[in-house]
Structures are given as structure tokens and as C-alpha cells.
Amino acid sequence: DTDLRNWTAGAVEVNVPPPRPFVQDTGPNGIVSIEAENYHANVAAGGKAWSPYVATSGYSGTGALQAGPNTGTQTETSDLANSPRLDFNVRFTRTGVHYVWLRNSAGSSSDDSGHVGIDGVVPGTSDKVQGGGSAWTWSNGTMEGHLATINVTTTGLHTMNVYMREDGFRLDKLLLTTSAAYVPSGTGPAESPRDALISNVSATSSRTYT
């Protein structure tokens, strides 16, 4: 047997894969359910950022996120470069219209809206999603008076985006469903599972013996 008491290890390189995408449910409602704090990217912009928020009890998961600092700033879709953004990678199993729900809260009516996009584009069907008050609330309507929807044109990997419209807006959970009749309640369904893990580990070593 080899005596390893005088073994000298060389370099070990571990390539850690990024967080895996969430996978859409194959059930009748085609649910995608994601905790806000489990984003794949959190991009600050315009002097604003999404930060952890736990001051309002009743959140789902380990907490929520709030866009701030809250100075009364408002960004429209014409100025998304100055709106902080959350990205959520999703592997979709269905195409077509998906209904958008946000579990949210706000300190006032000046802090209660956000934009939802897909692959970096905010369609007119999911901008200005209107929040619901100081308590955690599920919202699916826009300020234009229609239900918030996005159109998924292909199955496979896409990135969902949530942008700040008004600073002070708090996001607890993002939910998508293919069913117009589905209405989430409470903290909503459990978070969607992650895609299958693909190993990406390599190692090298050198040894000397005496």
C-alpha cells in the first residue's frame, strides 16, 4: 500500500455550476413558483437595488426583497436601464399565454408597482403590475386594467425578469400559471423544483513520496 503520510497535494480546481433553473410543473395549471430571494441575478441600476426585507411578517421562504432606497422614484419601460432587475431562470415545459402573479406589499400607493418581462423584454401585457397594499397580497392586474400575462413562444430555458417601477416595492414571490382560473392563496404553492444537476467538477494533483 502507498504511504500517504508524506503526500503533497497539488492544485485542485472545482468549477461550481451556477444555480440551476426552476422547472415548470407539468400539471393542469402549469405552475412556476419562485421565492424572490432565490433569484439567479440581482442587477442594481439607477442608484437603486433589490435588498433583503423581513420587516413585514408573513413572508414566504426566508424573506422578501425591497427595491430601494425609497425616495419616490418611478421608472417606466422606456427607462429600464435605470431600473434594478431580478432575473429568474426557468425551464418551461409549455408555450403560450402564462398568467403572472406577484406576492407583494408596499408602504404606500407610491411604492406598489413593478414590471415583469421575459428574456429582457417587458411586453405591454405585463408592465405596471399593480400591488395590493401594506400586507402581503397576491396581485395579477396591471394599471391599464387587464390581467398581467406573458407569452412563452418556445419550451426550454427562458429568463423571467422583475423590474422596479416604484421604489419601495416589495416582492415576496413570483408565480406563473397557464390557467386563467388559478388563484393563489396564503403563501402560495411550494417553490418549483430545480432542473437536474449536471456535474462540472475537475481536479488535478501531484504527489511526492519519501
Secondary structure, 3 states (H helix, E strand, C coil): CCCCCCCCCCCCCECCCCCCCEECCCCCCCCEEEEHHHCCEEECECCEEEEEECCCCCCCCCCEEEEECCCCCECCHHHHHHCCEEEEEEEECCCEEEEEEEEEECCCCCCCEEEEEECCECCCCCCCEECCCCCCEEECEECCCCECEEEECCCEEEEEEEEECECCCEEEEEEEECCCCCCCCCCCCCCCCECCCCCCECCCCCCCCC
